[in-house]
Amino acid sequence: MTVVSRKLTSVFDSASGLYESGDYPAVLQLLSGAADPRSLALLANANLKLGNIEAAADIFAALSRLIPEKHGFFLKSAATLYLKARSNEKLAASAAKTILANPSDSKLAFEIIRATSALLDTAAIEPLLAHLNRSDPEQVYFISNFFRDRKKDEERSYAELVAGIEACPQDAFLRIQRFTASRIVSDFPTMRAFDTLMAEPRSPYAEQIFLHEMALHRLYWSDDERAQAQSSQDVQRLTARRAADNRGPRLRRPVSPASERLRIGYISNDFGHEVVMTVLKSTLERHDRTKFDITLFCYSNAEVRKHQQAWPEALRAMIVPIADLSDEAAAQAISAAKIDILVDLKGFTKGDRLGIMGISDAPVTATFLGYPGSASGADIDYVISDPIVTPDTSRPYYAEKLCRLPEVQMPNDALAPVRATATRRSDWGLPDDRFVFASFNGQQKINPRTIDLWARILHSVPDSVFWIGSNNKFAPKNLLAEFYSLGIAEERIIFNEKVARFADHIGRVPLADLALDTLPYNGHSTTADMLRGGLPVLTVRGNSYHSRVSWSLLRSCGIDELAVSNDEDYCMLAAELARDPARLKEIRTRLDQNRLTSPLFNPDRMARHLERAFEMMADRARQDLLPDHIDVPALPI
């Protein structure tokens, strides 16, 4: 044994004795700078005893390089500790090596990929998916979402889900996810099977669906406010979190004195190019800054935030980024800004952080625009709506109180001349000599009820075609197959993809003769776009917020006779208008005139009505009155 070896052995023996006696800080001091595997292993364990998890992980990562025969073991040890310490950047750096060195450990692979997915690019993640367990429902769901969200490959996403169900036929969660995904890819046999199941809502399986279904997805098939008020995956998530937090009663700050500006905080991850911001931006710009202080609490991702660079400086100055803050830290930032009324713009939509709403000490909270319904379980005071989408009969089904704007709940840009490239029907594959029905609503809203009605209309107007907007590469072939099964020839269905410029889309809209709405989930911003372009929209007056939005928008443009009372009238009126060009021309002329003065396209008026709503909420809070239903009075015309 060399002198160096004897010295190392002596140091190691001394360190071992200190370790056995529990003097872990002394072990760290004695072995500082050690490079031999035995000392490093002891140093790692001493760090673990002291709670230095990341430091221990770093040592195990080093050991994986020093001891090749235990390469996989030490990488796994390091990864497990990085996961525990939430050191995701270090975990990401060794993700592929760790997974490849432990090829049969699908659980470890899943934990690593899930923790680092935000840091790894798509090309890095995709080959690692081969190491996941396609018999584990949670992992199957992750894989399916990867292909849908990262790869924009709906067909592969759906195929992974279907294969997962074949491997786990008894798993209710995966089956429910397939029902949801079937709407995105227009798998009508699966959608029809779902409708049959839900015809018996009290059956055990239907009850399981209600438990696991996301609230937003329920809107695609249900027009029953009672059903929508039942628990969902989202409500359970909020309820479980509240129980885990074990907080006492929430304390609220007092509202600012009436002599001061009212501080309004909007919170969302859609502060960019998303639909919510597209319709709300003009209203935000028009808030009266002498009376209201506006803050945008933004947790948008980096890609969305890029769009903020094109905003006016005054709007950018309102942004307070909270994406990197925990819910608790975000609530503290909102409190530090002395926000009087905190307005959630998400509800139960993708990426919501409703947990912040439930712990904020803001005197008043409200939800607006993003989700057409109640965010039950989020402990929000008000939902901002209008008398059409939430009549008095809706009150029992809302956890919040209704604050109803007097005319229309949807803000929008002002009507302006459209600088669109001149187009003709032939540019879009449309015939000049046939009646053109149209729908540009999201593919997921086209359900069996809707397509059955559309087929009936096409049968009753044989000299017509249907123009459908679709950016989904998988869905059109399924839509065509379903139309064919309903007796509609393929050549009567014309698909066009989304155009890059919004002005070009609005410019092409009036090439159609009549838009047909989806039921029960109406077009919302899509219906507003049709009306902006001068195209009438035919809808059915529904029984829920999301199924009454088109009616509300039509009413605001003075053509609410196109909101009929039932499906029979929907089919009948569509056929009548197709056969009566003079009647349809009169409706289009009236729309052209009315939209110039419609509150739908008046962001100044919307801003004033919103501000009055905020003042009425604040007045109640100043009087120590509990939230109650509010109807905002209309400004003079």
Helices and strands as residue ranges (DSSP letters): H 3-21, H 24-30, H 37-49, H 53-66, G 68-70, H 71-85, H 88-93, H 95-101, H 106-116, H 122-125, G 126-131, H 137-145, I 146-150, H 154-167, H 172-185, H 188-198, H 204-212, H 215-218, H 225-228, H 233-245, E 262-268, H 275-285, E 292-298, H 302-305, G 306-310, H 313-316, E 319-321, H 327-336, E 341-344, H 354-359, E 364-368, E 382-385, G 392-397, E 401-404, G 425-428, E 435-439, G 443-445, H 448-460, E 464-469, H 475-485, G 490-492, E 493-496, H 502-508, G 509-511, E 514-516, H 525-532, E 537-540, G 545-547, H 549-556, G 560-562, E 563-564, H 567-579, H 581-594, G 599-601, H 603-622, E 630-631
